[in-house]
């Protein structure tokens, strides 16, 4: 495992008026991957032309393959690959910079000829942890970090919890009465939920 890469202050790079809109679309894509991406994070990716038109969007595939960036790039035909030159990629999590089941997404994005990369949150995985943004910036692509970071973090909180604390994020659903009880004091059974919830 590599140490955290010291990154430039990507949060200081300019944020444009439509960045929040397109990152919102990427976050909507990432929500579609929650629970289906295996150990990989549920990432969303949106590609926008230099003229500000949506070109393609997608999310991490089943069991994490393909990654969101690779899934979106695979949908582009020759015309799409030409149209993305000088455009912007919006991703909810920093693109990977290491070889695993797939090649680095950072390299795939560099090859497209995009002018900007807008990232919601830095990848806490020690194999990435700034290296993806650093590699993309070194290729002359402007990198902007932090657009809609809280919303993206909320979608990926299960992945982030596992990486940072090596523990799963668990959710508990419990039926309780208005005073916080789950049973009567004398042990008598009484339904706390309606018929629809008991199905």
N, C-alpha and C positions, 0 to 999 in steps of 0.2 A: 504494500500500500504506500502511496505517495503522501507527502505532507501537503498541507493546504498551500495552494499557490497564492503568492501575494499578487492581488489584482489591482489594476488601476481603479480609481473611483468611478466606476461605470454609472453610479447614481448621479454623478454630476453632469453627464451628457444630457443634451436637450430632449425634452419630452414634447411631442407634437400633439395638437388638438385631437386627432383621431386615434392616438395610441391607446387611450382607455377603451374606446369602442372596439378596436380590433383585439385587444387583450381580453376584453369581455367575451368575444366570440371564441377565443382560444380556451378560456376557462370553461365555457359551455361545452366545448369539445372534450375537455379533460374530465368533466363530470360523467360523460358517457363511458369512460374507461374505468371508473371506480368500481372495484369488486371483480373486474375482469382482467386486470393487467398482471396478475400473479405477484411476484416479489418486486416487479418493476413499478415505478410511480405512474399514476394515471395522468399522463401529460397530454396537453392539447397544443396544436400548432396551426397557425393561419398564415398563408402567404398572400401578400398584397403587392400589386404592381406599383411602379414608381408614380403612376397616375392616380393611385388611391383606390383601385378596383380589386375586389376579392378575386383571387386566382384559384385557391384551393384551401381546404381545411381538413383536419383529421385528428385522430387521437391514437394513443398507444393501443396496439392490437392485443388479442387474447393471449394470455400468459406472457405479455410483455414483448411479443415479436409480431410485427416490426415496431420499432420505436415510432413515436408520433411524427418526427421529422421525416424519417424514411418512408412512412406510410403516405404522407402528403406528397413527397417528391415523386413517389412511384406513380401517382395519378397524373403527372404532367406528361403531355405529349411534346413533340418538338416545338410547337407553337407556345405552349405553356413554359417550357424551359427557356425560350427566348424572352417571353414576357416578364419573367421574374428578375431578369438582369436589371440591376439598379433599384429593385424593389425592397420590401421589408418582410422579414420573417418575425412572427410573434410566437413565442413559446412560453408555456407556463413554468417550465423548469429549465435551468441551464442545460444546453446540449452536452451530451457525454463526450469525453475526449479520450476514451480508452477502448481497446479491442476486447470484446466479450463474445456474445452470441452474434452480435452485429458489429460492423465497423463503426468508427466514431461518427456521431451525427454532426459534430463540429466540422469535420472534413467534408461531409456531404453538403452542408450549408455553404461552406466556402466555395465549393465547386459550382454552385448555382450562379454566382456573381451578384448576390444581393449587396446592397449598399448599407443596410442597417439590420441589426438584430435587436429586438426588444424582448427582454427576459423579465418575467415576474419575480422569480426567486432563484437564488444561487443553490446549486445542488449540494446538500450536506454530505453526500457520499464522498469518502476520502479519495476515491479514484478520480473524482471530478473536482469538486470544491474550488471552483474558480478557473480551473485549467481549460475548460471548454470556452469560456468567454475570453480568456487570455489568448488562446490559439486563434480565435476568430478575429479579435482586435489586431493581432500581429499580422493578419492577412490584409489589413487595411479597411476592415468593415467596422463601422461605428456600432458600439454596443451600449445599450441603455438598460439599466437594471432597476427594478423596483416598481414598475407599473402594475397596479392592482395586486400588490404583493400579499396583502392580507387575505383577499379572496382566493388566490391561488394556494396559499398556505393552508387555508381551511379545507380545500378539496384534497390536498395531499397530506393531511395530518397523519394518516395511518402510516404512510411511507416514511415520513419525517420522524415520527415517533420510533419506528423500528430502527432507522439508521442512527439516530442520536442516542437512544436509550437502550437499544437492543431488546425492546419489548413491544409486543403488539398493542395496538390501540383497541380497547374493547368498549362496546356499547351495551348498555343494559336497558331493557324495556320492562317496566314493572307497573302493574295496576295497583293504585292506592286510593284510598278515600280522601276526601278533601282535608281531613286532619292528619294525613300521612300514614294511616293504618292500612294493613293488608288483610286483617281478620278482626272479627269481633272479640272482645275480651273473654267471653265465655266459650269461644271456639266454634260458635254457630256459623255455618256456612252462609254466605250472602254474596251474590254476584256484585263485583265492583265495576264491571264493564258491561256494555250493551251486547245484544245478540250478534251484531256484526263483528265485533272484536273477538268473540268466543269461537268463531268458525275456524 
